Amino acid sequence: MRRQVLAGAVVVAFAVAGLPATAGAAPARAPEPAAVGATAPINWTACPASTLVGVPPAQHQNFSCAYHRVPVDHDNAALGTIDISLLRRHARQPAAKIGSLFLNPGGPGGSGLRMPISADRFLEPELLDRFDVVGFDPRGVGGSNPLRCFTTAEDQAEVFAKQVSVPITRTEMSDSLAAYRDYAGFCDRNAGSLLDHMSTRDVVRDLDLLRAAAGDQKLTYIGFSYGTLIGATYANMFPKTTRALVLDGNVDPKLRTSNGLQYDRERARGFEISLGAFLAECKEVGPKCAFSSGDPRQKFDEIREHLRKQPIPLPAGGSLTIHQFTDGVGSALYNFSEFPELGENLQAVYEVLHPPAAKVVAAADLPTLTAPSTRNRYDVRPDTPYTADDSYFAVNCSDKAFKHKQAKLPEIAAQWEKESRTFGRSQAFADAAACPVWPGEKEPYTGPWNAKTETPVLVVGNYYDPATQYEFSRRMADQLGNARLVSVDAHGHCILGDSQGVDDVAADYLVDLKVPQPGLVFQPDVAPFDPVLAAS
């Protein structure tokens, strides 16, 4: 079907009369890289003050901003263009500048625009000296022509009003699946032609144009989480223009793009591994973890199984549901600085079930577990403009191969739950529920993954990463044609900025192309439940 062209001041689009929008757009597997000089340069200008919130005015001159135009479809100019939003942090030593260092935070759908502002949090000083650090919003995200399936926040809220994180009853499962079907319908009607061009392959084509437009012969890049798929795809589509890539918190590119169902099944197992490591760490540190007394594993399982049957009323008001519990625990596993508070919250809930004495607990006392989800709760006035974007599913449903019917989800979720009791069901009712009914053309890059770059790609993985389990980093390093794996005996998702050893290795690699020795294993700067960490 022909889609509506994109609307907005930054878009110039039209359809070829009498032909579908994708006519003549057969994708090239190995496109030629963009050439410096033959690509229009980025027109950098002063950043608006609203973009530099938090930056002292005296430092505004150290940043510049731009929009750079790219095709909606790199193989079919007839679909027009969109503008990619960029922010550059100028190298502190311009005379010694190596080039640009592009950043992506993951998601998919994460805004990378402001990453350079906080880059001193995770980049060593020599990187800030020698590189222009460049953040950008990928297509469909934030300031880069956000892909929107809804026109009002009320429409979005109505679609997801009955959806829950852990659908258990028939009604909950039916409502959740129906919500994704309704979501797909809104996207089909409202998202426009960009919906057909949201794969990582498209993002990488954009990134190659940005590289050349910034004046760099080769790409230097750091990608986190989903951003590792962007890096791996770039290294294989454009190996000759790859200079140095650091991939932190890796996906398994081959599995993700060939079998999305199995990938998400293994992702659920990754959360279970991380949860088990948290509970073991809690037991080992003793009183530093409020949940350490007795058997933390047994206590945790008791809370979860109780919540599967019914919410836990809290004596001072409110209640805790299985949905809040699962979301809260999963979120806390991303950052081990939250472990102390997670332990305190879990112990407080356990004591509601087993009161040691007269103790009053309210929902506000459990912020890690009861913080409201922003996914399906909105406090808005009627006809409030919809200002978010829907790039997460637009990218994942373009990249991931799902061959099952949506109606199979209850059966799939039951099986995953047997394997991954805490997170299996919630993981099943996400991409695997949305993507079988998601609209749009799908032209992802699916390999090969073994192109040989001149310099090995630096692959970094935490042993207990919940969202991208360590095994994925091992597979990433094995699948790439030239890679070096750096391991970290750490909890949490991604590690740059939290392990000086890794930071030093990454800086040497990015500046001097110095590749670390194989088999390196680093530690985080601080351990979970460390008093200094908890106080920070």
Secondary structure, DSSP 8 states (H G I E B T S, - for coil): -------STT-B----TTS-TTTT----SS-----BTTB-----B---TTTTTTS-GGGGGGEEEEEEEEESSTT-GGG-EEEEEEEEE--S-GGG--EEEEEE--TTT---TTGGGGGGGTS-HHHHHHEEEEEE--TTSTTS----S-SBHHHHHHHTTT--SS--SHHHHHHHHHHHHHHHHHHHHHS-GGGGS-SHHHHHHHHHHHHHHTT-SSEEEEEETTHHHHHHHHHHH-GGGEEEEEEES---HHHHHH-HHHHHHHHHHHHHHHHHHHHHHHHHHGGGSTT-SS-HHHHHHHHHHHHHHS-EE-TTS-EE-HHHHHHHHHHHTT-GGGHHHHHHHHHHHHHHHS-SSS----GGG-HHHH---SSS-----TT-B--S--HHHHHHHHHS---S-GGGHHHHHHHHHHHSTTTHHHHHTTHHHHGGG--S-------------SS-EEEEEEEE-SSS-HHHHHHHHHHSSSEEEEEEEEESS--TTS-HHHHHHHHHHHHH-----TT-EE--SS-TT-HHHHH-
